[in-house]
Amino acid sequence: MAEVVVLRWGHRRRDERLTTHVALTARAFNASGLILTDVEDNELVQTIKKLVSEWGGTFFIRMGIPWRVAIEEWKARGWVIVHLTAYGENIQQSDVLERIRLLEQNIVVIVGSRKVPDEFFSSEVADFNVAIGNQPHSECSSLAVFLDRFYRGRALSQTFKNAKLEITPQKHGKKVIRHSAS
Ligand SMILES: C[S@@+](CC[C@H](N)C(=O)[O-])C[C@H]1O[C@@H](n2cnc3c(N)ncnc32)[C@H](O)[C@@H]1O
């Protein structure tokens, strides 16, 4: 199965919660990690590390790399760059997802925050500009829909290795199993 890494551009300290939610969305929907470009935020890293240590799996965070350098690095490794933007090809009305899948390559998914650099839309950066509908909404919602469709919903039934906490789904109420350390 192709691997996906999420590149978050435009994180600001006052957006910490939103970037945390981008990371949570990425992890829950089967991405392998998050690249936070241009800035560093150690609090965010600690939050995600704690979450991974409790809820399991492996999810990396890299940060501080200038976005151009990050894009060049991942392109050089043969990864395909998908930029999520309301201005792109509509995932529902075009065959853009099929064209991405046909490449059978790993993917870097770019999500922005405020207005992203114009270069993101060019073929120098984005192999695909994908719109999750052509109305503006949010980096979290667009990422969730893209990953859910890309992985055909399978991410929602995955289990995470080495989890200390695991939810048992209930019709009513909350049940969480706490696994003791082995
Ligand atoms: C709150 S939006 C910012 C929009 C910004 N005002 C602009 O014009 O680029 C933040 C990010 O959410 C993602 N996003 C928002 N709506 C989207 C959509 N309809 N399709 C795909 N991505 C979307 C994009 O990655 C965007 O950079």
The ligand as an ORCA input file, in Angstrom:
! r2SCAN-3c Opt
* xyz 0 1
  C      -8.409     27.559      5.753
  S      -7.733     27.035      4.232
  C      -6.915     28.491      3.655
  C      -7.436     29.015      2.424
  C      -6.706     30.299      2.028
  N      -7.527     31.427      2.382
  C      -6.386     30.269      0.567
  O      -7.006     30.985     -0.173
  O      -5.496     29.492      0.192
  C      -6.335     26.116      4.766
  C      -5.990     24.942      3.919
  O      -7.075     24.025      3.893
  C      -7.037     23.257      2.695
  N      -8.334     23.378      2.039
  C      -9.347     24.211      2.368
  N     -10.396     24.018      1.578
  C     -10.062     23.031      0.719
  C     -10.744     22.368     -0.344
  N     -11.971     22.686     -0.698
  N     -10.085     21.398     -1.008
  C      -8.829     21.062     -0.667
  N      -8.144     21.646      0.325
  C      -8.744     22.617      1.011
  C      -5.882     23.791      1.869
  O      -4.755     22.961      2.040
  C      -5.661     25.180      2.481
  O      -4.360     25.637      2.284
*
